[in-house]
Amino acid sequence: MHSRKVLILNADYRAFSVCSVYKAFLLVYLDKAEIVKKVENAYLRSITRSYDVPSIIKLHNYVNIPYKGVIMTRQNIFKRDGNKCVYCSSRDNLTLDHVLPRSRGGGSTWANLVTACKSCNSKKGDFLPEEIGMLLPYKPFKPSFIMFLRDFSGLGEESWMHYLQVTR
């Protein structure tokens, strides 16, 4: 139960956040949220009662969040890239590589950082990948919050997918 996560939906049923089972239970218990989907055959037990374990909860009151973005961290870039080198698919000795090297004006941004093993990073050095025949499988990008939850976080459950679809 400690590692299980719960999807929190805003009052309009849009994905809002992810939290622990215990925080979600507290929100439901304090009547700030309701269970939308529970985990089958799993219960939180007190001395006198059993409670359903939530998988998805919905807040009763709408919470306005002006911007919900994914923070650029080493671990989040690794997650975006599947925890493997974008050049050779190795999962060993991973580092970050600047596609456009810093020495040539490249910055530390979502669009310029990729996961690379130490060997490929050393081989690439101060070159652009295409200058030495190392091709990127995709253009690096900043994932949206919903995309990150759905595709890269590893936290999601199948029952969450309906709420993690990007609508345009």
RADA-V457216 format. One record per residue. RES is the residue in one small letter. OMEGA is omega in whole degrees, -180 to 180 (* if undefined). NEAR is the number of other ideal C-beta (glycine too) atoms within 8 Angstrom. D_FIRST is the distance of its C-alpha to the first C-alpha in Angstrom with 1 decimal. Layout:
# RADA-V457216
res=RES omega=OMEGA near=NEAR d_first=D_FIRST
res=RES omega=OMEGA near=NEAR d_first=D_FIRST
This chain:
# RADA-V457216
res=m omega=-175 near=7 d_first=0.0
res=h omega=-177 near=5 d_first=3.8
res=s omega=-179 near=4 d_first=5.6
res=r omega=179 near=9 d_first=5.3
res=k omega=-179 near=9 d_first=8.5
res=v omega=176 near=14 d_first=10.7
res=l omega=177 near=15 d_first=14.4
res=i omega=176 near=16 d_first=16.7
res=l omega=174 near=15 d_first=20.2
res=n omega=-178 near=12 d_first=23.3
res=a omega=179 near=10 d_first=25.5
res=d omega=178 near=6 d_first=27.4
res=y omega=173 near=7 d_first=24.4
res=r omega=179 near=7 d_first=24.5
res=a omega=-175 near=13 d_first=21.5
res=f omega=-176 near=9 d_first=21.2
res=s omega=175 near=5 d_first=18.2
res=v omega=179 near=9 d_first=14.5
res=c omega=178 near=9 d_first=12.1
res=s omega=176 near=9 d_first=8.7
res=v omega=-176 near=13 d_first=7.1
res=y omega=176 near=6 d_first=8.7
res=k omega=179 near=9 d_first=11.9
res=a omega=178 near=14 d_first=12.1
res=f omega=180 near=12 d_first=11.8
res=l omega=178 near=8 d_first=14.5
res=l omega=178 near=13 d_first=16.7
res=v omega=-178 near=13 d_first=16.7
res=y omega=180 near=7 d_first=17.3
res=l omega=178 near=6 d_first=20.1
res=d omega=174 near=6 d_first=21.5
res=k omega=-178 near=8 d_first=21.5
res=a omega=176 near=12 d_first=19.6
res=e omega=178 near=7 d_first=19.1
res=i omega=175 near=10 d_first=16.6
res=v omega=-180 near=8 d_first=18.2
res=k omega=179 near=7 d_first=15.8
res=k omega=176 near=9 d_first=13.0
res=v omega=-178 near=9 d_first=10.6
res=e omega=175 near=4 d_first=12.9
res=n omega=176 near=4 d_first=12.4
res=a omega=-176 near=8 d_first=9.0
res=y omega=168 near=8 d_first=9.5
res=l omega=-174 near=10 d_first=8.9
res=r omega=169 near=6 d_first=11.9
res=s omega=-180 near=7 d_first=14.7
res=i omega=-174 near=3 d_first=17.8
res=t omega=-174 near=3 d_first=19.6
res=r omega=171 near=6 d_first=17.3
res=s omega=-180 near=6 d_first=14.4
res=y omega=177 near=10 d_first=13.1
res=d omega=175 near=9 d_first=12.1
res=v omega=-178 near=13 d_first=8.8
res=p omega=171 near=15 d_first=10.7
res=s omega=177 near=11 d_first=11.1
res=i omega=174 near=14 d_first=14.5
res=i omega=178 near=15 d_first=16.1
res=k omega=177 near=12 d_first=19.8
res=l omega=177 near=14 d_first=21.5
res=h omega=-179 near=8 d_first=24.5
res=n omega=180 near=6 d_first=26.7
res=y omega=177 near=7 d_first=27.6
res=v omega=-179 near=8 d_first=26.9
res=n omega=177 near=4 d_first=29.6
res=i omega=-177 near=6 d_first=28.6
res=p omega=-178 near=3 d_first=31.7
res=y omega=178 near=4 d_first=30.2
res=k omega=-178 near=4 d_first=26.8
res=g omega=177 near=7 d_first=27.3
res=v omega=-179 near=9 d_first=25.6
res=i omega=179 near=5 d_first=26.5
res=m omega=175 near=10 d_first=28.5
res=t omega=177 near=6 d_first=26.9
res=r omega=-178 near=6 d_first=27.3
res=q omega=180 near=6 d_first=23.7
res=n omega=175 near=12 d_first=24.0
res=i omega=175 near=14 d_first=27.3
res=f omega=179 near=10 d_first=25.8
res=k omega=179 near=12 d_first=23.1
res=r omega=-176 near=11 d_first=25.9
res=d omega=175 near=10 d_first=27.9
res=g omega=-179 near=6 d_first=25.3
res=n omega=176 near=8 d_first=25.2
res=k omega=180 near=10 d_first=28.6
res=c omega=-180 near=12 d_first=32.2
res=v omega=-178 near=11 d_first=33.8
res=y omega=-175 near=12 d_first=37.1
res=c omega=179 near=7 d_first=36.3
res=s omega=176 near=6 d_first=32.6
res=s omega=177 near=11 d_first=32.0
res=r omega=-176 near=7 d_first=28.6
res=d omega=174 near=5 d_first=30.2
res=n omega=-177 near=7 d_first=31.4
res=l omega=177 near=13 d_first=30.4
res=t omega=174 near=9 d_first=32.2
res=l omega=178 near=9 d_first=33.2
res=d omega=173 near=12 d_first=36.6
res=h omega=-179 near=11 d_first=38.7
res=v omega=169 near=11 d_first=40.2
res=l omega=-174 near=8 d_first=43.3
res=p omega=179 near=10 d_first=43.7
res=r omega=-180 near=8 d_first=43.8
res=s omega=180 near=4 d_first=47.3
res=r omega=175 near=8 d_first=48.3
res=g omega=-180 near=5 d_first=46.8
res=g omega=-180 near=9 d_first=43.3
res=g omega=177 near=7 d_first=40.6
res=s omega=-178 near=7 d_first=37.0
res=t omega=176 near=8 d_first=35.7
res=w omega=-175 near=10 d_first=33.2
res=a omega=-177 near=8 d_first=36.3
res=n omega=-179 near=11 d_first=37.7
res=l omega=175 near=13 d_first=34.8
res=v omega=176 near=11 d_first=33.3
res=t omega=178 near=15 d_first=31.4
res=a omega=174 near=14 d_first=33.9
res=c omega=-178 near=13 d_first=34.1
res=k omega=-179 near=9 d_first=36.5
res=s omega=180 near=9 d_first=39.1
res=c omega=180 near=14 d_first=39.3
res=n omega=178 near=10 d_first=39.1
res=s omega=180 near=7 d_first=42.1
res=k omega=-178 near=8 d_first=44.0
res=k omega=177 near=12 d_first=43.7
res=g omega=-177 near=6 d_first=44.7
res=d omega=179 near=5 d_first=46.7
res=f omega=167 near=8 d_first=47.3
res=l omega=-177 near=9 d_first=45.9
res=p omega=-177 near=11 d_first=44.0
res=e omega=180 near=7 d_first=46.7
res=e omega=-180 near=5 d_first=49.5
res=i omega=174 near=9 d_first=48.4
res=g omega=176 near=4 d_first=47.1
res=m omega=-175 near=10 d_first=43.3
res=l omega=174 near=7 d_first=42.1
res=l omega=179 near=11 d_first=38.9
res=p omega=178 near=4 d_first=37.1
res=y omega=177 near=6 d_first=36.5
res=k omega=179 near=5 d_first=37.4
res=p omega=-175 near=10 d_first=34.8
res=f omega=174 near=8 d_first=33.4
res=k omega=179 near=9 d_first=31.2
res=p omega=174 near=11 d_first=28.3
res=s omega=179 near=9 d_first=27.7
res=f omega=-179 near=10 d_first=24.4
res=i omega=179 near=10 d_first=23.7
res=m omega=-179 near=10 d_first=24.8
res=f omega=178 near=14 d_first=22.7
res=l omega=-174 near=15 d_first=19.5
res=r omega=-168 near=12 d_first=20.7
res=d omega=-169 near=7 d_first=22.3
res=f omega=-172 near=11 d_first=21.4
res=s omega=-177 near=10 d_first=18.0
res=g omega=-177 near=5 d_first=16.0
res=l omega=-168 near=6 d_first=13.3
res=g omega=174 near=11 d_first=14.7
res=e omega=-180 near=6 d_first=14.2
res=e omega=-178 near=5 d_first=17.4
res=s omega=180 near=8 d_first=17.2
res=w omega=-167 near=14 d_first=17.5
res=m omega=179 near=9 d_first=20.7
res=h omega=-177 near=6 d_first=23.0
res=y omega=-178 near=11 d_first=22.2
res=l omega=175 near=12 d_first=22.5
res=q omega=179 near=8 d_first=26.1
res=v omega=177 near=7 d_first=28.6
res=t omega=-178 near=3 d_first=31.4
res=r omega=* near=2 d_first=34.8
